[in-house]
Amino acid sequence: MHLEGKFELSSPRPQVWDFLSDPKKFGPCLPELEELELSGENSFKVIVKVGILFFRGKLKFDFTINEENPPSRVKFEGVGRGAGVSIKLFVNVDLFEKANQTTELVWSAEAELGGLLAEISQSVLENSTAKFTLQFFQCVKSKLELTSKGAG
């Protein structure tokens, strides 16, 4: 499954990079996050609660940062498992400096679904993912705006 989108942030690119390249900063924005643990210099683990149609449970993800090109690009790879499902994610995030110290964030993801999740219709998964993504980026935007106000 391929997913992609854009998000406009009213923060300068270096500030957005600093936030999105640090799992301790962006991790709390993951909807239904239960646990976050740094497991190495370029890796971290999360446990999230998921509820899509008949699947309800916790997924444990191991993420690795595969590529960093500060302050413009970061790539993650994640493998998640739990209660009869598996997910493999490949996520790319590109940051573009815009006028007035704003940043355009362009993201794309490839998801390979296994187990029960593979049985759910593509449109239901896309709707759930869109909701999850919107919640995540609204949180990121909110936290960056608070940081900007605190610094100014």
C-alpha positions as CSV (number, residue, x, y, z in Angstrom):
1,M,0.0,0.0,0.0
2,H,1.4,3.4,-1.0
3,L,0.6,6.5,1.0
4,E,1.7,10.1,0.6
5,G,0.9,13.7,1.5
6,K,2.1,17.2,2.2
7,F,1.9,19.3,5.3
8,E,2.6,23.0,5.8
9,L,4.3,24.0,9.0
10,S,4.8,27.6,10.2
11,S,8.2,26.8,11.6
12,P,11.7,27.2,10.0
13,R,13.1,24.0,8.4
14,P,16.0,23.6,11.0
15,Q,13.5,23.6,13.8
16,V,11.2,21.1,12.0
17,W,14.3,18.9,11.3
18,D,15.4,19.0,14.9
19,F,11.9,17.8,16.0
20,L,11.4,15.1,13.4
21,S,14.9,13.6,13.6
22,D,14.5,13.0,17.4
23,P,12.1,10.1,18.4
24,K,11.9,11.4,21.9
25,K,10.4,14.6,20.5
26,F,8.1,13.3,17.8
27,G,7.2,10.0,19.4
28,P,4.6,11.4,21.8
29,C,2.7,12.6,18.7
30,L,2.0,9.0,17.6
31,P,-1.7,8.4,18.2
32,E,-2.3,5.8,20.9
33,L,1.4,5.6,21.9
34,E,1.9,3.4,24.9
35,E,5.6,3.1,25.1
36,L,8.7,4.6,23.4
37,E,12.3,3.3,23.9
38,L,15.5,4.4,22.2
39,S,17.3,1.1,21.3
40,G,20.4,2.5,19.6
41,E,21.8,5.6,17.9
42,N,19.6,5.2,14.9
43,S,16.8,2.9,16.2
44,F,13.8,3.0,18.5
45,K,10.9,0.9,19.6
46,V,7.3,1.9,20.1
47,I,4.1,0.1,21.3
48,V,0.9,1.6,19.9
49,K,-2.8,0.6,20.3
50,V,-4.5,0.0,17.0
51,G,-8.2,-0.4,16.3
52,I,-9.3,-1.0,12.7
53,L,-12.6,-2.9,12.1
54,F,-12.3,-6.3,13.7
55,F,-8.6,-5.9,14.7
56,R,-8.0,-4.4,18.1
57,G,-4.7,-4.7,19.9
58,K,-1.2,-3.5,20.4
59,L,1.5,-3.4,17.8
60,K,5.2,-3.4,18.7
61,F,7.3,-1.6,16.2
62,D,11.1,-1.6,15.7
63,F,12.2,1.4,13.7
64,T,15.5,2.2,12.2
65,I,16.6,5.6,10.7
66,N,18.1,4.5,7.4
67,E,19.1,7.8,6.0
68,E,19.6,11.3,7.2
69,N,20.4,14.3,5.1
70,P,20.0,17.3,7.6
71,P,18.0,19.4,7.4
72,S,16.1,18.1,4.4
73,R,15.5,14.4,4.4
74,V,15.0,11.4,6.7
75,K,14.1,7.8,5.9
76,F,12.7,5.3,8.4
77,E,12.0,1.6,8.2
78,G,9.8,-0.1,10.7
79,V,8.6,-3.6,11.4
80,G,5.5,-4.1,13.5
81,R,3.9,-7.2,15.0
82,G,1.1,-8.1,17.2
83,A,-2.0,-10.3,17.6
84,G,-1.9,-12.0,14.3
85,V,-0.8,-9.0,12.2
86,S,2.4,-7.7,10.7
87,I,3.4,-4.4,9.1
88,K,6.6,-3.4,7.3
89,L,6.8,0.3,6.7
90,F,9.2,2.4,4.6
91,V,8.8,6.1,5.3
92,N,10.4,9.1,3.5
93,V,10.2,12.7,4.8
94,D,11.5,15.6,2.8
95,L,11.5,19.2,4.2
96,F,11.5,22.2,1.9
97,E,12.2,25.7,3.1
98,K,9.5,28.1,2.1
99,A,9.0,31.9,2.3
100,N,8.4,33.5,5.7
101,Q,10.3,30.8,7.6
102,T,7.7,28.1,6.9
103,T,8.4,24.5,5.9
104,E,6.7,22.2,3.5
105,L,6.9,18.6,4.7
106,V,6.4,16.0,2.0
107,W,6.0,12.4,3.1
108,S,5.5,9.1,1.5
109,A,5.2,5.6,2.8
110,E,5.1,2.0,1.6
111,A,3.4,-0.5,3.8
112,E,3.4,-4.2,3.5
113,L,0.6,-5.8,5.5
114,G,0.4,-9.3,6.7
115,G,-2.0,-11.4,8.7
116,L,-5.4,-10.0,9.6
117,L,-4.6,-6.5,8.3
118,A,-4.1,-8.0,4.8
119,E,-7.8,-9.0,4.9
120,I,-9.1,-5.4,5.5
121,S,-10.2,-3.5,2.4
122,Q,-7.7,-1.0,1.0
123,S,-10.2,1.9,1.4
124,V,-10.8,1.2,5.1
125,L,-7.0,1.0,5.7
126,E,-6.4,4.3,3.7
127,N,-9.1,6.0,5.7
128,S,-7.7,4.8,9.0
129,T,-4.2,5.8,7.9
130,A,-5.3,9.3,6.8
131,K,-6.9,9.8,10.2
132,F,-3.7,8.6,12.0
133,T,-1.5,10.8,9.8
134,L,-3.6,13.9,10.3
135,Q,-3.6,13.4,14.1
136,F,0.2,13.0,14.0
137,F,0.9,16.1,11.9
138,Q,-1.6,18.2,13.9
139,C,0.3,17.3,17.0
140,V,3.7,18.0,15.4
141,K,2.4,21.4,14.2
142,S,1.1,22.2,17.7
143,K,4.3,21.2,19.5
144,L,6.4,23.2,17.0
145,E,4.2,26.3,17.4
146,L,4.5,26.0,21.2
147,T,8.3,25.7,20.9
148,S,8.4,28.7,18.6
149,K,6.4,30.8,21.0
150,G,8.5,29.8,23.9
151,A,11.7,30.8,22.1
152,G,10.3,34.1,20.9
